[in-house]
Amino acid sequence: MTTVRQSFDDPTTAPQVCGSQWTIWLDRDDPGGHGDDESRALLLHEYPHIMCAQPVAIEARLVDGRPATMSGNNVTMSPEAGLVCRNDIQPHGIRCHDFQVRFLCLENLI
């Protein structure tokens, strides 16, 4: 089961708001140990000039460009929290894949 809120694997389904802008794709963590942590707080710390203060949507994909839904992983994801995949909650002993995320911002990015 994947828990997703306001996320888009296909940019054609993402909201198109006048003046909005997507960040670049971000990947701060490689899966291992506990999983893959692309949480917004850690991304904001590592990329303070790229992240916006209050994103309105999040999009995720695998680092090889495939949609996140192709991973088979259980993830939690929201614009407020980012994306987290934990190895200990994956079905059938599979491990988390490596994800990238980007955020939809209403304010201008640097």
Biopython code that builds the backbone (N, CA, C, O; Angstrom):
import numpy as np
from Bio.PDB.StructureBuilder import StructureBuilder

atoms = [
    (1, "MET", "N", (0.839, -1.175, 0.000)),
    (1, "MET", "CA", (0.000, 0.000, 0.000)),
    (1, "MET", "C", (0.885, 1.239, 0.000)),
    (1, "MET", "O", (1.823, 1.325, 0.792)),
    (2, "THR", "N", (0.608, 2.173, -0.851)),
    (2, "THR", "CA", (1.344, 3.420, -0.922)),
    (2, "THR", "C", (0.472, 4.535, -0.381)),
    (2, "THR", "O", (-0.667, 4.703, -0.817)),
    (3, "THR", "N", (0.994, 5.291, 0.557)),
    (3, "THR", "CA", (0.269, 6.428, 1.094)),
    (3, "THR", "C", (0.763, 7.671, 0.389)),
    (3, "THR", "O", (1.928, 8.046, 0.522)),
    (4, "VAL", "N", (-0.113, 8.307, -0.355)),
    (4, "VAL", "CA", (0.277, 9.460, -1.156)),
    (4, "VAL", "C", (-0.760, 10.561, -0.983)),
    (4, "VAL", "O", (-1.960, 10.287, -0.952)),
    (5, "ARG", "N", (-0.305, 11.795, -0.872)),
    (5, "ARG", "CA", (-1.204, 12.932, -0.815)),
    (5, "ARG", "C", (-0.653, 14.024, -1.702)),
    (5, "ARG", "O", (0.502, 14.426, -1.558)),
    (6, "GLN", "N", (-1.460, 14.500, -2.607)),
    (6, "GLN", "CA", (-1.070, 15.561, -3.520)),
    (6, "GLN", "C", (0.261, 15.250, -4.197)),
    (6, "GLN", "O", (1.211, 16.030, -4.127)),
    (7, "SER", "N", (0.306, 14.114, -4.842)),
    (7, "SER", "CA", (1.523, 13.753, -5.550)),
    (7, "SER", "C", (1.174, 13.381, -6.976)),
    (7, "SER", "O", (0.044, 12.992, -7.273)),
    (8, "PHE", "N", (2.140, 13.503, -7.838)),
    (8, "PHE", "CA", (1.887, 13.307, -9.249)),
    (8, "PHE", "C", (3.065, 12.576, -9.876)),
    (8, "PHE", "O", (4.198, 13.054, -9.831)),
    (9, "ASP", "N", (2.788, 11.407, -10.464)),
    (9, "ASP", "CA", (3.817, 10.679, -11.196)),
    (9, "ASP", "C", (3.876, 11.155, -12.635)),
    (9, "ASP", "O", (4.894, 10.986, -13.305)),
    (10, "ASP", "N", (2.804, 11.744, -13.111)),
    (10, "ASP", "CA", (2.717, 12.194, -14.496)),
    (10, "ASP", "C", (2.501, 13.701, -14.498)),
    (10, "ASP", "O", (1.453, 14.165, -14.049)),
    (11, "PRO", "N", (3.461, 14.475, -14.989)),
    (11, "PRO", "CA", (3.331, 15.928, -14.953)),
    (11, "PRO", "C", (2.083, 16.451, -15.654)),
    (11, "PRO", "O", (1.642, 17.565, -15.370)),
    (12, "THR", "N", (1.506, 15.667, -16.565)),
    (12, "THR", "CA", (0.304, 16.147, -17.242)),
    (12, "THR", "C", (-0.899, 16.172, -16.319)),
    (12, "THR", "O", (-1.896, 16.829, -16.619)),
    (13, "THR", "N", (-0.820, 15.454, -15.180)),
    (13, "THR", "CA", (-1.922, 15.468, -14.215)),
    (13, "THR", "C", (-1.667, 16.453, -13.087)),
    (13, "THR", "O", (-2.555, 16.689, -12.268)),
    (14, "ALA", "N", (-0.491, 17.024, -13.027)),
    (14, "ALA", "CA", (-0.147, 17.974, -11.967)),
    (14, "ALA", "C", (-0.850, 19.303, -12.214)),
    (14, "ALA", "O", (-1.134, 19.659, -13.358)),
    (15, "PRO", "N", (-1.130, 20.032, -11.142)),
    (15, "PRO", "CA", (-1.812, 21.309, -11.323)),
    (15, "PRO", "C", (-0.953, 22.299, -12.098)),
    (15, "PRO", "O", (0.269, 22.333, -11.953)),
    (16, "GLN", "N", (-1.602, 23.084, -12.905)),
    (16, "GLN", "CA", (-0.920, 24.146, -13.638)),
    (16, "GLN", "C", (-1.479, 25.465, -13.114)),
    (16, "GLN", "O", (-2.555, 25.898, -13.526)),
    (17, "VAL", "N", (-0.764, 26.085, -12.228)),
    (17, "VAL", "CA", (-1.193, 27.322, -11.602)),
    (17, "VAL", "C", (-0.355, 28.451, -12.169)),
    (17, "VAL", "O", (0.871, 28.355, -12.217)),
    (18, "CYS", "N", (-1.003, 29.510, -12.594)),
    (18, "CYS", "CA", (-0.286, 30.653, -13.146)),
    (18, "CYS", "C", (0.748, 31.146, -12.140)),
    (18, "CYS", "O", (0.416, 31.398, -10.982)),
    (19, "GLY", "N", (1.979, 31.284, -12.569)),
    (19, "GLY", "CA", (3.043, 31.749, -11.690)),
    (19, "GLY", "C", (3.705, 30.663, -10.873)),
    (19, "GLY", "O", (4.659, 30.935, -10.143)),
    (20, "SER", "N", (3.215, 29.422, -10.981)),
    (20, "SER", "CA", (3.831, 28.338, -10.220)),
    (20, "SER", "C", (5.043, 27.804, -10.978)),
    (20, "SER", "O", (5.186, 28.014, -12.183)),
    (21, "GLN", "N", (5.902, 27.117, -10.251)),
    (21, "GLN", "CA", (7.121, 26.592, -10.846)),
    (21, "GLN", "C", (7.560, 25.350, -10.080)),
    (21, "GLN", "O", (7.523, 25.327, -8.850)),
    (22, "TRP", "N", (7.977, 24.312, -10.814)),
    (22, "TRP", "CA", (8.526, 23.115, -10.193)),
    (22, "TRP", "C", (9.994, 23.342, -9.868)),
    (22, "TRP", "O", (10.705, 23.999, -10.629)),
    (23, "THR", "N", (10.452, 22.804, -8.747)),
    (23, "THR", "CA", (11.886, 22.786, -8.455)),
    (23, "THR", "C", (12.543, 21.797, -9.415)),
    (23, "THR", "O", (11.861, 21.071, -10.137)),
    (24, "ILE", "N", (13.858, 21.779, -9.414)),
    (24, "ILE", "CA", (14.564, 20.726, -10.136)),
    (24, "ILE", "C", (14.336, 19.412, -9.380)),
    (24, "ILE", "O", (13.859, 19.425, -8.245)),
    (25, "TRP", "N", (14.670, 18.296, -9.998)),
    (25, "TRP", "CA", (14.588, 16.999, -9.317)),
    (25, "TRP", "C", (15.673, 16.945, -8.244)),
    (25, "TRP", "O", (16.825, 17.296, -8.500)),
    (26, "LEU", "N", (15.303, 16.505, -7.046)),
    (26, "LEU", "CA", (16.220, 16.464, -5.907)),
    (26, "LEU", "C", (16.359, 15.031, -5.400)),
    (26, "LEU", "O", (15.378, 14.290, -5.329)),
    (27, "ASP", "N", (17.572, 14.653, -5.053)),
    (27, "ASP", "CA", (17.872, 13.314, -4.532)),
    (27, "ASP", "C", (19.016, 13.460, -3.548)),
    (27, "ASP", "O", (20.175, 13.538, -3.956)),
    (28, "ARG", "N", (18.714, 13.497, -2.266)),
    (28, "ARG", "CA", (19.748, 13.739, -1.265)),
    (28, "ARG", "C", (20.221, 12.457, -0.585)),
    (28, "ARG", "O", (21.239, 12.471, 0.107)),
    (29, "ASP", "N", (19.513, 11.364, -0.766)),
    (29, "ASP", "CA", (19.811, 10.151, -0.020)),
    (29, "ASP", "C", (19.801, 8.964, -0.968)),
    (29, "ASP", "O", (19.014, 8.916, -1.914)),
    (30, "ASP", "N", (20.681, 8.011, -0.707)),
    (30, "ASP", "CA", (20.658, 6.751, -1.438)),
    (30, "ASP", "C", (20.026, 5.708, -0.531)),
    (30, "ASP", "O", (20.224, 5.741, 0.684)),
    (31, "PRO", "N", (19.266, 4.779, -1.111)),
    (31, "PRO", "CA", (18.634, 3.773, -0.252)),
    (31, "PRO", "C", (19.689, 2.864, 0.360)),
    (31, "PRO", "O", (20.681, 2.514, -0.279)),
    (32, "GLY", "N", (19.462, 2.509, 1.546)),
    (32, "GLY", "CA", (20.372, 1.645, 2.281)),
    (32, "GLY", "C", (19.942, 1.692, 3.724)),
    (32, "GLY", "O", (18.974, 2.378, 4.055)),
    (33, "GLY", "N", (20.614, 1.002, 4.569)),
    (33, "GLY", "CA", (20.282, 1.055, 5.986)),
    (33, "GLY", "C", (18.786, 1.008, 6.240)),
    (33, "GLY", "O", (18.164, -0.052, 6.176)),
    (34, "HIS", "N", (18.213, 2.183, 6.532)),
    (34, "HIS", "CA", (16.794, 2.257, 6.889)),
    (34, "HIS", "C", (15.877, 2.521, 5.701)),
    (34, "HIS", "O", (14.664, 2.363, 5.832)),
    (35, "GLY", "N", (16.409, 2.915, 4.550)),
    (35, "GLY", "CA", (15.572, 3.178, 3.380)),
    (35, "GLY", "C", (16.047, 4.401, 2.615)),
    (35, "GLY", "O", (17.244, 4.683, 2.565)),
    (36, "ASP", "N", (15.105, 5.130, 2.016)),
    (36, "ASP", "CA", (15.420, 6.332, 1.242)),
    (36, "ASP", "C", (14.660, 7.503, 1.856)),
    (36, "ASP", "O", (13.432, 7.474, 1.938)),
    (37, "ASP", "N", (15.381, 8.524, 2.283)),
    (37, "ASP", "CA", (14.787, 9.667, 2.975)),
    (37, "ASP", "C", (14.960, 10.925, 2.141)),
    (37, "ASP", "O", (16.036, 11.522, 2.104)),
    (38, "GLU", "N", (13.890, 11.313, 1.478)),
    (38, "GLU", "CA", (13.860, 12.554, 0.707)),
    (38, "GLU", "C", (12.896, 13.528, 1.396)),
    (38, "GLU", "O", (12.067, 14.172, 0.753)),
    (39, "SER", "N", (13.034, 13.612, 2.718)),
    (39, "SER", "CA", (12.122, 14.466, 3.493)),
    (39, "SER", "C", (12.396, 15.943, 3.214)),
    (39, "SER", "O", (13.537, 16.346, 2.986)),
    (40, "ARG", "N", (11.330, 16.737, 3.237)),
    (40, "ARG", "CA", (11.436, 18.147, 2.891)),
    (40, "ARG", "C", (12.369, 18.894, 3.839)),
    (40, "ARG", "O", (13.107, 19.776, 3.400)),
    (41, "ALA", "N", (12.351, 18.560, 5.128)),
    (41, "ALA", "CA", (13.220, 19.245, 6.089)),
    (41, "ALA", "C", (14.691, 19.045, 5.741)),
    (41, "ALA", "O", (15.472, 19.995, 5.789)),
    (42, "LEU", "N", (15.074, 17.826, 5.393)),
    (42, "LEU", "CA", (16.470, 17.556, 5.043)),
    (42, "LEU", "C", (16.826, 18.164, 3.689)),
    (42, "LEU", "O", (17.934, 18.667, 3.509)),
    (43, "LEU", "N", (15.895, 18.120, 2.738)),
    (43, "LEU", "CA", (16.139, 18.750, 1.442)),
    (43, "LEU", "C", (16.281, 20.260, 1.592)),
    (43, "LEU", "O", (17.126, 20.872, 0.938)),
    (44, "LEU", "N", (15.461, 20.863, 2.446)),
    (44, "LEU", "CA", (15.541, 22.306, 2.690)),
    (44, "LEU", "C", (16.886, 22.673, 3.313)),
    (44, "LEU", "O", (17.452, 23.722, 3.007)),
    (45, "HIS", "N", (17.394, 21.805, 4.188)),
    (45, "HIS", "CA", (18.698, 22.042, 4.811)),
    (45, "HIS", "C", (19.828, 21.946, 3.786)),
    (45, "HIS", "O", (20.754, 22.758, 3.796)),
    (46, "GLU", "N", (19.748, 20.950, 2.902)),
    (46, "GLU", "CA", (20.818, 20.737, 1.916)),
    (46, "GLU", "C", (20.708, 21.641, 0.691)),
    (46, "GLU", "O", (21.716, 21.954, 0.057)),
    (47, "TYR", "N", (19.501, 22.056, 0.360)),
    (47, "TYR", "CA", (19.266, 22.877, -0.837)),
    (47, "TYR", "C", (18.437, 24.118, -0.492)),
    (47, "TYR", "O", (17.357, 24.300, -1.054)),
    (48, "PRO", "N", (18.912, 24.970, 0.411)),
    (48, "PRO", "CA", (18.083, 26.099, 0.858)),
    (48, "PRO", "C", (17.736, 27.091, -0.245)),
    (48, "PRO", "O", (16.723, 27.782, -0.133)),
    (49, "HIS", "N", (18.519, 27.186, -1.284)),
    (49, "HIS", "CA", (18.251, 28.148, -2.356)),
    (49, "HIS", "C", (17.390, 27.566, -3.468)),
    (49, "HIS", "O", (17.030, 28.269, -4.413)),
    (50, "ILE", "N", (17.060, 26.277, -3.357)),
    (50, "ILE", "CA", (16.242, 25.630, -4.374)),
    (50, "ILE", "C", (14.816, 25.403, -3.876)),
    (50, "ILE", "O", (13.862, 25.512, -4.646)),
    (51, "MET", "N", (14.673, 25.091, -2.609)),
    (51, "MET", "CA", (13.373, 24.768, -2.040)),
    (51, "MET", "C", (12.541, 26.020, -1.791)),
    (51, "MET", "O", (13.078, 27.092, -1.510)),
    (52, "CYS", "N", (11.225, 25.870, -1.900)),
    (52, "CYS", "CA", (10.323, 26.959, -1.541)),
    (52, "CYS", "C", (9.787, 26.720, -0.135)),
    (52, "CYS", "O", (9.841, 25.602, 0.376)),
    (53, "ALA", "N", (9.278, 27.760, 0.476)),
    (53, "ALA", "CA", (8.827, 27.683, 1.866)),
    (53, "ALA", "C", (7.571, 26.832, 2.030)),
    (53, "ALA", "O", (7.448, 26.095, 3.008)),
    (54, "GLN", "N", (6.638, 26.927, 1.082)),
    (54, "GLN", "CA", (5.370, 26.213, 1.230)),
    (54, "GLN", "C", (4.948, 25.575, -0.099)),
    (54, "GLN", "O", (4.105, 26.120, -0.812)),
    (55, "PRO", "N", (5.533, 24.425, -0.427)),
    (55, "PRO", "CA", (5.154, 23.767, -1.676)),
    (55, "PRO", "C", (3.690, 23.322, -1.634)),
    (55, "PRO", "O", (3.153, 23.002, -0.573)),
    (56, "VAL", "N", (3.061, 23.309, -2.808)),
    (56, "VAL", "CA", (1.650, 22.931, -2.881)),
    (56, "VAL", "C", (1.448, 21.538, -3.470)),
    (56, "VAL", "O", (0.343, 20.999, -3.417)),
    (57, "ALA", "N", (2.497, 20.954, -4.028)),
    (57, "ALA", "CA", (2.414, 19.598, -4.580)),
    (57, "ALA", "C", (3.810, 19.000, -4.619)),
    (57, "ALA", "O", (4.813, 19.711, -4.562)),
    (58, "ILE", "N", (3.851, 17.697, -4.715)),
    (58, "ILE", "CA", (5.115, 16.963, -4.829)),
    (58, "ILE", "C", (4.969, 15.937, -5.937)),
    (58, "ILE", "O", (3.891, 15.380, -6.148)),
    (59, "GLU", "N", (6.046, 15.699, -6.632)),
    (59, "GLU", "CA", (6.089, 14.671, -7.666)),
    (59, "GLU", "C", (7.303, 13.800, -7.367)),
    (59, "GLU", "O", (8.348, 14.306, -6.960)),
    (60, "ALA", "N", (7.168, 12.508, -7.566)),
    (60, "ALA", "CA", (8.269, 11.580, -7.298)),
    (60, "ALA", "C", (8.486, 10.676, -8.501)),
    (60, "ALA", "O", (7.559, 10.371, -9.252)),
    (61, "ARG", "N", (9.734, 10.258, -8.662)),
    (61, "ARG", "CA", (10.088, 9.265, -9.670)),
    (61, "ARG", "C", (11.316, 8.521, -9.166)),
    (61, "ARG", "O", (11.972, 8.947, -8.216)),
    (62, "LEU", "N", (11.612, 7.410, -9.812)),
    (62, "LEU", "CA", (12.848, 6.692, -9.516)),
    (62, "LEU", "C", (13.992, 7.428, -10.201)),
    (62, "LEU", "O", (13.771, 8.118, -11.196)),
    (63, "VAL", "N", (15.205, 7.293, -9.687)),
    (63, "VAL", "CA", (16.326, 8.031, -10.253)),
    (63, "VAL", "C", (16.598, 7.661, -11.708)),
    (63, "VAL", "O", (17.226, 8.435, -12.430)),
    (64, "ASP", "N", (16.139, 6.501, -12.147)),
    (64, "ASP", "CA", (16.314, 6.135, -13.555)),
    (64, "ASP", "C", (15.222, 6.723, -14.448)),
    (64, "ASP", "O", (15.188, 6.452, -15.648)),
    (65, "GLY", "N", (14.322, 7.534, -13.861)),
    (65, "GLY", "CA", (13.295, 8.222, -14.631)),
    (65, "GLY", "C", (11.947, 7.523, -14.674)),
    (65, "GLY", "O", (10.968, 8.115, -15.129)),
    (66, "ARG", "N", (11.869, 6.279, -14.213)),
    (66, "ARG", "CA", (10.583, 5.576, -14.204)),
    (66, "ARG", "C", (9.662, 6.167, -13.146)),
    (66, "ARG", "O", (10.142, 6.724, -12.159)),
    (67, "PRO", "N", (8.334, 6.055, -13.333)),
    (67, "PRO", "CA", (7.404, 6.563, -12.331)),
    (67, "PRO", "C", (7.605, 5.882, -10.976)),
    (67, "PRO", "O", (7.960, 4.705, -10.916)),
    (68, "ALA", "N", (7.382, 6.609, -9.914)),
    (68, "ALA", "CA", (7.545, 6.077, -8.554)),
    (68, "ALA", "C", (6.650, 4.864, -8.315)),
    (68, "ALA", "O", (7.011, 3.966, -7.555)),
    (69, "THR", "N", (5.498, 4.835, -8.955)),
    (69, "THR", "CA", (4.576, 3.722, -8.755)),
    (69, "THR", "C", (5.137, 2.398, -9.282)),
    (69, "THR", "O", (4.636, 1.330, -8.930)),
    (70, "MET", "N", (6.167, 2.463, -10.119)),
    (70, "MET", "CA", (6.790, 1.246, -10.635)),
    (70, "MET", "C", (7.687, 0.566, -9.591)),
    (70, "MET", "O", (8.133, -0.561, -9.800)),
    (71, "SER", "N", (7.946, 1.240, -8.485)),
    (71, "SER", "CA", (8.872, 0.715, -7.483)),
    (71, "SER", "C", (8.315, -0.465, -6.709)),
    (71, "SER", "O", (9.067, -1.349, -6.299)),
    (72, "GLY", "N", (7.006, -0.489, -6.503)),
    (72, "GLY", "CA", (6.416, -1.515, -5.644)),
    (72, "GLY", "C", (6.647, -1.239, -4.175)),
    (72, "GLY", "O", (6.281, -2.054, -3.329)),
    (73, "ASN", "N", (7.250, -0.099, -3.855)),
    (73, "ASN", "CA", (7.535, 0.262, -2.467)),
    (73, "ASN", "C", (6.349, 0.940, -1.796)),
    (73, "ASN", "O", (5.547, 1.618, -2.438)),
    (74, "ASN", "N", (6.262, 0.733, -0.482)),
    (74, "ASN", "CA", (5.342, 1.501, 0.354)),
    (74, "ASN", "C", (6.072, 2.766, 0.764)),
    (74, "ASN", "O", (7.118, 2.698, 1.411)),
    (75, "VAL", "N", (5.533, 3.916, 0.396)),
    (75, "VAL", "CA", (6.158, 5.188, 0.747)),
    (75, "VAL", "C", (5.118, 6.111, 1.359)),
    (75, "VAL", "O", (3.918, 5.951, 1.138)),
    (76, "THR", "N", (5.593, 7.075, 2.127)),
    (76, "THR", "CA", (4.734, 8.170, 2.556)),
    (76, "THR", "C", (5.248, 9.411, 1.857)),
    (76, "THR", "O", (6.455, 9.626, 1.748)),
    (77, "MET", "N", (4.308, 10.234, 1.381)),
    (77, "MET", "CA", (4.707, 11.386, 0.595)),
    (77, "MET", "C", (3.640, 12.460, 0.698)),
    (77, "MET", "O", (2.443, 12.186, 0.615)),
    (78, "SER", "N", (4.106, 13.696, 0.881)),
    (78, "SER", "CA", (3.219, 14.854, 0.872)),
    (78, "SER", "C", (4.075, 16.084, 0.594)),
    (78, "SER", "O", (5.288, 16.043, 0.795)),
    (79, "PRO", "N", (3.464, 17.184, 0.131)),
    (79, "PRO", "CA", (4.244, 18.400, -0.092)),
    (79, "PRO", "C", (4.880, 18.921, 1.199)),
    (79, "PRO", "O", (5.962, 19.508, 1.173)),
    (80, "GLU", "N", (4.208, 18.703, 2.315)),
    (80, "GLU", "CA", (4.728, 19.186, 3.597)),
    (80, "GLU", "C", (5.891, 18.346, 4.105)),
    (80, "GLU", "O", (6.842, 18.881, 4.675)),
    (81, "ALA", "N", (5.821, 17.048, 3.905)),
    (81, "ALA", "CA", (6.813, 16.138, 4.496)),
    (81, "ALA", "C", (7.876, 15.655, 3.515)),
    (81, "ALA", "O", (8.954, 15.250, 3.950)),
    (82, "GLY", "N", (7.617, 15.682, 2.226)),
    (82, "GLY", "CA", (8.529, 15.087, 1.264)),
    (82, "GLY", "C", (8.204, 13.615, 1.080)),
    (82, "GLY", "O", (7.045, 13.217, 1.204)),
    (83, "LEU", "N", (9.211, 12.801, 0.786)),
    (83, "LEU", "CA", (9.008, 11.367, 0.567)),
    (83, "LEU", "C", (9.931, 10.588, 1.483)),
    (83, "LEU", "O", (11.111, 10.912, 1.621)),
    (84, "VAL", "N", (9.378, 9.555, 2.109)),
    (84, "VAL", "CA", (10.172, 8.647, 2.939)),
    (84, "VAL", "C", (9.770, 7.224, 2.598)),
    (84, "VAL", "O", (8.586, 6.889, 2.559)),
    (85, "CYS", "N", (10.765, 6.397, 2.355)),
    (85, "CYS", "CA", (10.573, 4.971, 2.123)),
    (85, "CYS", "C", (11.397, 4.239, 3.178)),
    (85, "CYS", "O", (12.610, 4.428, 3.263)),
    (86, "ARG", "N", (10.743, 3.411, 3.976)),
    (86, "ARG", "CA", (11.433, 2.666, 5.041)),
    (86, "ARG", "C", (11.533, 1.193, 4.662)),
    (86, "ARG", "O", (10.534, 0.565, 4.313)),
    (87, "ASN", "N", (12.743, 0.650, 4.732)),
    (87, "ASN", "CA", (12.954, -0.755, 4.385)),
    (87, "ASN", "C", (12.151, -1.707, 5.263)),
    (87, "ASN", "O", (11.706, -2.752, 4.790)),
    (88, "ASP", "N", (11.959, -1.360, 6.539)),
    (88, "ASP", "CA", (11.315, -2.284, 7.471)),
    (88, "ASP", "C", (9.808, -2.452, 7.249)),
    (88, "ASP", "O", (9.194, -3.306, 7.889)),
    (89, "ILE", "N", (9.199, -1.663, 6.362)),
    (89, "ILE", "CA", (7.763, -1.837, 6.112)),
    (89, "ILE", "C", (7.466, -2.287, 4.680)),
    (89, "ILE", "O", (6.319, -2.233, 4.235)),
    (90, "GLN", "N", (8.494, -2.727, 3.963)),
    (90, "GLN", "CA", (8.298, -3.158, 2.579)),
    (90, "GLN", "C", (7.801, -4.601, 2.534)),
    (90, "GLN", "O", (8.197, -5.423, 3.361)),
    (91, "PRO", "N", (6.934, -4.908, 1.571)),
    (91, "PRO", "CA", (6.399, -6.271, 1.475)),
    (91, "PRO", "C", (7.436, -7.260, 0.952)),
    (91, "PRO", "O", (8.310, -6.908, 0.159)),
    (92, "HIS", "N", (7.323, -8.479, 1.404)),
    (92, "HIS", "CA", (8.110, -9.603, 0.883)),
    (92, "HIS", "C", (9.616, -9.370, 0.956)),
    (92, "HIS", "O", (10.363, -9.902, 0.134)),
    (93, "GLY", "N", (10.066, -8.588, 1.922)),
    (93, "GLY", "CA", (11.497, -8.381, 2.115)),
    (93, "GLY", "C", (12.184, -7.521, 1.075)),
    (93, "GLY", "O", (13.412, -7.440, 1.069)),
    (94, "ILE", "N", (11.426, -6.867, 0.183)),
    (94, "ILE", "CA", (12.083, -5.997, -0.792)),
    (94, "ILE", "C", (12.608, -4.755, -0.079)),
    (94, "ILE", "O", (12.156, -4.417, 1.015)),
    (95, "ARG", "N", (13.551, -4.092, -0.700)),
    (95, "ARG", "CA", (14.143, -2.893, -0.126)),
    (95, "ARG", "C", (13.709, -1.677, -0.940)),
    (95, "ARG", "O", (13.244, -1.801, -2.073)),
    (96, "CYS", "N", (13.868, -0.524, -0.348)),
    (96, "CYS", "CA", (13.480, 0.718, -1.006)),
    (96, "CYS", "C", (14.354, 0.988, -2.229)),
    (96, "CYS", "O", (15.553, 0.708, -2.237)),
    (97, "HIS", "N", (13.723, 1.532, -3.245)),
    (97, "HIS", "CA", (14.435, 2.006, -4.425)),
    (97, "HIS", "C", (14.963, 3.413, -4.146)),
    (97, "HIS", "O", (14.704, 3.986, -3.087)),
    (98, "ASP", "N", (15.696, 3.953, -5.095)),
    (98, "ASP", "CA", (16.236, 5.306, -4.976)),
    (98, "ASP", "C", (15.275, 6.269, -5.681)),
    (98, "ASP", "O", (15.045, 6.159, -6.885)),
    (99, "PHE", "N", (14.721, 7.206, -4.922)),
    (99, "PHE", "CA", (13.726, 8.138, -5.435)),
    (99, "PHE", "C", (14.303, 9.541, -5.612)),
    (99, "PHE", "O", (15.278, 9.919, -4.962)),
    (100, "GLN", "N", (13.680, 10.294, -6.502)),
    (100, "GLN", "CA", (13.903, 11.730, -6.649)),
    (100, "GLN", "C", (12.544, 12.393, -6.450)),
    (100, "GLN", "O", (11.505, 11.807, -6.752)),
    (101, "VAL", "N", (12.566, 13.615, -5.941)),
    (101, "VAL", "CA", (11.329, 14.366, -5.781)),
    (101, "VAL", "C", (11.518, 15.781, -6.305)),
    (101, "VAL", "O", (12.637, 16.283, -6.410)),
    (102, "ARG", "N", (10.403, 16.404, -6.629)),
    (102, "ARG", "CA", (10.410, 17.831, -6.916)),
    (102, "ARG", "C", (9.114, 18.403, -6.363)),
    (102, "ARG", "O", (8.128, 17.689, -6.182)),
    (103, "PHE", "N", (9.134, 19.697, -6.100)),
    (103, "PHE", "CA", (8.014, 20.364, -5.436)),
    (103, "PHE", "C", (7.469, 21.480, -6.312)),
    (103, "PHE", "O", (8.222, 22.156, -7.012)),
    (104, "LEU", "N", (6.160, 21.667, -6.269)),
    (104, "LEU", "CA", (5.508, 22.755, -6.985)),
    (104, "LEU", "C", (5.408, 23.949, -6.040)),
    (104, "LEU", "O", (4.831, 23.861, -4.957)),
    (105, "CYS", "N", (5.982, 25.058, -6.478)),
    (105, "CYS", "CA", (6.048, 26.267, -5.644)),
    (105, "CYS", "C", (5.217, 27.373, -6.301)),
    (105, "CYS", "O", (5.227, 27.532, -7.522)),
    (106, "LEU", "N", (4.515, 28.117, -5.489)),
    (106, "LEU", "CA", (3.750, 29.258, -6.019)),
    (106, "LEU", "C", (4.596, 30.510, -6.122)),
    (106, "LEU", "O", (4.323, 31.388, -6.940)),
    (107, "GLU", "N", (5.638, 30.592, -5.280)),
    (107, "GLU", "CA", (6.514, 31.757, -5.350)),
    (107, "GLU", "C", (7.651, 31.478, -6.322)),
    (107, "GLU", "O", (7.920, 30.325, -6.659)),
    (108, "ASN", "N", (8.304, 32.518, -6.761)),
    (108, "ASN", "CA", (9.430, 32.379, -7.688)),
    (108, "ASN", "C", (10.611, 31.701, -6.992)),
    (108, "ASN", "O", (10.888, 31.956, -5.820)),
    (109, "LEU", "N", (11.286, 30.851, -7.719)),
    (109, "LEU", "CA", (12.485, 30.187, -7.210)),
    (109, "LEU", "C", (13.701, 31.016, -7.553)),
    (109, "LEU", "O", (13.678, 31.809, -8.495)),
    (110, "ILE", "N", (14.752, 30.835, -6.798)),
    (110, "ILE", "CA", (16.007, 31.559, -7.068)),
    (110, "ILE", "C", (16.682, 30.943, -8.262)),
    (110, "ILE", "O", (17.753, 31.393, -8.667)),
]
sb = StructureBuilder()
sb.init_structure("model")
sb.init_model(0)
sb.init_chain("A")
sb.init_seg("    ")
for serial, (resi, resn, name, xyz) in enumerate(atoms, 1):
    if name == "N":
        sb.init_residue(resn, " ", resi, " ")
    sb.init_atom(name, np.array(xyz, "f"), 0.0, 1.0, " ", f" {name:<3s}", serial, name[0])
structure = sb.get_structure()
